[in-house]
Amino acid sequence: MFTPEFRRKVCVHEAGHAVVYALGGEVIRGLAVAPVGCESWTFSTYSGVVSQDLWGICELDSSGLCTNYLQWEDEKFRYRGNRDEYNSSHRSLLVLLGATRGRKAVANLKRLVRLRVCGGLAGPIAEAHFENSEFDVWEVEGWREPTSDVEVAEGLSQLLPFRCEFEHACDVTCETLRRPEIWSRVLALADVLERRGRLGEDEIAEYLPKVDIKWPPSPAVMWQRQSAAVQ
């Protein structure tokens, strides 16, 4: 049953998604959380999509832009121990854009994919931060289902150029959510979501951070910063 304590944690989870997505420039259409005491919840988003088997939701303006590229492996491959990943046509998408639209378009798309990875991880990371525990993406029970935030984020990270993209996204998101000015927004947004149960785009706006068009940084940018600091 959906207890007040668990509902509070879900509110922090969804607020974490919203604040981190918004930091990178995503438009948040709405937030919602199930009522206390329910055993199941069916929710209709602002775009008309009906969702089930969720306790809360953070609806983005372009929710399918990246996740439509994700194709899970057949179950028989999963049991062999292979990771879920994009097929070759999706992996070649960035190369195709580079040939037809130039380097700037490719860089923008990579940043958007990286933002989706960080934003997806922000929910479970915010939960861990709320509970004063360290977030270990490899040992978080319940996050390895194919449609979970962590598994989808890991799948999306495979579109990006560096092997360390997933671990990098975890580090960047953890560091960002620890910033006092960011974490205070997460808690404030979670408070109002807990009271009202559902928030629209206009109601959310005052709790979101100013957009940083260079966030999240790529692993290459972080390496350059570290190298400059050493010199």
Helices and strands as residue ranges (DSSP letters): H 4-23, E 28-33, E 42-44, E 50-52, E 56-60, H 64-67, H 75-78, H 88-91, H 93-101, H 103-130, H 149-157, H 165-178, H 180-196, E 198-200, H 201-204, G 205-207, H 219-230
